[in-house]
Each structure stands twice: as C-alpha cells, then as structure tokens.
Amino acid sequence: MSTAKPYGFTTTILHNDRQKEIEHGSPHKPIHSSVTYGYKNARELADVFQGKQAGYRYGRQGNPTVAALEDKISKMEDGIASLCFATGMAAIGAVFQGLLRQGDHIISSRFLFGNTNSVWQTCAEQGIQLSLVDSTNVAEVAAAITPATRMVFVETIANPRTQIADLKRIGELCQQHGILYVVDNTMTSPYLFRPKAVGAGLVVNSLTKSIAGHGNVLGGALTDTGLFDWASYPHIAPNFRKLASAQQGMAQLRAKALRDFGASISPDAAHQIAVGAETLALRMQRESENALELARLLQADPRVAVVHYPGLESHPQHALASELFRAFGALLSFELKPEIDCFDYLNHLKLAINATHLGDTRTLVIPVAHTIFFEMGPERRAEMGIVDSLIRVSVGIEDTEDLLQDFANALNQFD
C-alpha cells in the first residue's frame, strides 16, 4: 500500500490526464472526433461489445476525450465512476429514464431548479409517485417514505432562495432504509462540497456551471460514489446483474439512458470542460469571497428588504453551511423594498449582466419570478418563497470593489 500523501484538489485535476499515456506527450487528452472505432479482427470487436475487452463501440456510448473528462469528474467527487452527458438536465433525465419505473416513488426537495421541477412533474404524469418536501427538515423526508420509495433527491444549495437541505441527516435516513440518495452538487461544486461525505449514492453536476466556469459550453455528469448497494435495487436488468454490484448502476445508466436516449456530450465540449475545470478551485474561492462581501453590502442597505445567502449569520441554515461547505458559494438572491421596482434597479447596473446562467466568471443578474420561474405559476412560486421582487445573482470574479460599487450605485438611484 502506498504511503504517499495524496495531491490536493487542483493538483489532482491539473495532472489527471497525465496519469495515463497521452499521445505525443500532451498535458491534456486531445480531442478525438471519431464516432466509430475499428478493430484488427471481428472477434476483438465482439469482445468489446460483450464487455470481455476494453474498448470503444460507438461515439454515442463513449469516446476517449469524454472518458478522460469522466475520470476527472470521478476524481473531483471521490467517486468510482462517472457518466458525462450533453447537459446537466440530460444527466437528471438519465436518473428518471435509467432507474425508475411506473409505480415507483420519489421524495424530492420542493426547493428545486425550475427544469428539474418540470422533469419530476413529467415523471408524475407517467405513473411515478412524487412527494415534494421541505428538505431542510429531515422529519418531512422521513414522513414521506413508503414501501415504493426508490430515491430521495435534493440540491445542496437551492436555486434561487439558497435553502440548504439537511444533507447529513437525510443521508443517514436513506442508509437506514436502503434508499438511493441522489444529490445535485451544482451550486456548491465538488470543490466546496463532496456529497459522498453525507452518504450520497449518486451525485449530479451541471458541468455547464462552475466546473466549466466560463459560460461557453454545455455538459452534465452523474457520479457513482460507491456507497449504494446496487444489488439491492429492484430495477437492474438481468444482463447487468452479471456484473459486480458496484458496476451495475452505471452500466445500466450508460446503456438505458446515455445510449438509448442519445444525450451524448461532444468530444469538443468535453475537452473544453476539462480545461475549464483546472481553475475551478481558484474561481470558486474568488466568487465565494465576492458573494459574501456583496451579501453584506446589500444586507446593510435600508432599501433592501432581505438577502438570501448562506454566508450571512441571518440565514436559517448558516450553521449547517459552515459545517458542511468549504465556502458559501457564488449564488445569492435578494428582495428590494416594495417601493423599488426590480426592473428599474437591474437596468441601473453597469457591470452585472442581465442574463440567465450560474457559475460564470462574470456576475449575472435576473428577475426570477418573471423569467426562469415564470412557467411554474404563482401558486408554485409562492410555495417556494419566490416573490415578484426577487433578484438572483450569480457572482463572478470581478475585482471586489468594482462589483460592490456597481450594486451600490444602482441602489443610490433610489434615494
């Protein structure tokens, strides 16, 4: 057994590709654009298809460049295997497509990204039972469990109100009942938090956000942490039961979700994400520092009604966030006093960009109720605590003083 001290987060990501042989000594796995792969003889080809020999079958199921990114994501999340998809929503959809059946029951946080909420509603329409609960309270999760419960799904920091699920206690509950625990780690990223630490069996990441980090490429990933016993899961197909228990879940997801539904990430996108990921820790640290300073500025201003940010002591889950996360992340939201129109305020900002997205190097702002959560309707927005004046901010890496001055100047227009 090696006694060498493991490398840190950034060093591991920077040099991960080089742990395997790379063509011509490149520090990065190059872009392999081939869709098809030839073998010296037909028996080799058959062995690859039957899983007797390592190799690539077809670009929709795997690619050397994508495989290098998958290995990098697994290292980030301390997982045993990862699957990459064309988008984060494709990764979430894969959970539904690959693992759930009619009559199954999902328990999900009701504080959800809008498109995830839409996916769960589609599940419900197709015969899967859905319970939406307040995931900040483990008692609500426990009360919702039925014999048909197959998984519990939560986000680490909810978008946009920043509620934090009782991650550790939910993980303990899932372990007691043998339920698959799925955690969307997008808002924290593997640098700030690893869901494996609280018992997650599957981890979701939208690679589009902080991991890629520059708002220029789409991607998503599922990571198997190795903690869930797939031999106990009732919906694994017989051909995957032949594999070791630890391999069954990902093998089925690769076949039933990635291959059959075709939401494959391109080699070009995988390469772009892999390069962007090298600076994840540096960006997340700066964005978190900027977000905390901005949250404090907004909270101190009398024209702001409330600020939602886990780094503030006023946040209901501040102590929990302090215990679990390396820093508090780049997402915050705030509500202006009723006499200030949120559109008027946003139009006075000069640096912050009116745009939807999260985890960008640039600060982005959006009026939540009127845009990304508009389709949800007023009743569902009310359940999530989303008022019409709520502004979401994805804080970037701008010089701190410039960023604070921009938000302060916009507020000063309403003296």
C-alpha positions, 0 to 999 in steps of 0.5 A: 500500500502506498504511503504517499500523501495524496495531491490536493484538489487542483493538483489532482485535476491539473495532472489527471490526464497525465496519469495515463499515456497521452499521445505525443506527450500532451498535458491534456487528452486531445480531442478525438472526433471519431464516432466509430472505432475499428478493430484488427479482427471481428472477434476483438470487436465482439469482445468489446461489445460483450464487455470481455475487452476494453474498448470503444463501440460507438461515439454515442456510448463513449469516446476517449476525450469524454472518458478522460473528462469522466475520470476527472469528474470521478476524481473531483467527487471521490467517486468510482465512476462517472457518466458525462452527458450533453447537459446537466438536465440530460444527466437528471433525465438519465436518473428518471429514464435509467432507474425508475419505473411506473409505480415507483416513488420519489421524495424530492426537495420542493426547493428545486431548479425550475427544469428539474421541477418540470422533469419530476412533474413529467415523471408524475404524469407517467405513473411515478409517485412524487412527494415534494418536501421541505428538505431542510427538515429531515422529519418531512423526508422521513414522513414521506417514505413508503414501501415504493420509495426508490430515491430521495433527491435534493440540491445542496444549495437551492436555486434561487432562495439558497435553502440548504437541505439537511444533507447529513441527516437525510443521508443517514435516513436513506442508509437506514432504509436502503434508499438511493440518495441522489444529490445535485452538487451544482451550486456548491461544486465538488470543490466546496462540497463532496456529497459522498461525505453525507452518504450520497449514492449518486451525485449530479453536476451541471458541468455547464456551471462552475466546473466549466466556469466560463459560460461557453459550453454545455455538459452534465455528469452523474457520479457513482460514489460507491456507497449504494448497494446496487444489488439491492435495487429492484430495477437492474436488468438481468444482463447487468446483474452479471456484473459486480454490484458496484458496476451495475448502476452505471452500466445500466445508466450508460446503456438505458439512458446515455445510449438509448436516449442519445444525450451524448456530450461532444468530444469538443465540449468535453475537452473544453470542460476539462480545461475549464475545470483546472481553475475551478478551485481558484474561481470558486474561492474568488466568487465565494469571497465576492458573494459574501462581501456583496451579501453584506453590502446589500444586507446593510442597505435600508432599501433592501428588504432581505438577502438570501445567502448562506454566508450571512449569520441571518440565514436559517441554515448558516450553521449547517453551511459552515459545517458542511461547505468549504465556502458559501458559494457564488449564488445569492438572491435578494428582495428590494423594498416594495417601493423599488421596482426590480426592473428599474434597479437591474437596468441601473447596473453597469457591470452585472449582466442581465442574463440567465446562467450560474457559475460564470466568471462574470456576475449575472443578474435576473428577475426570477419570478418573471423569467426562469420561474415564470412557467411554474405559476404563482401558486408554485412560486409562492410555495417556494418563497419566490416573490415578484421582487426577487433578484438572483445573482450569480457572482463572478470574479470581478475585482471586489470593489468594482462589483460592490460599487456597481450594486451600490450605485444602482441602489443610490438611484433610489434615494 
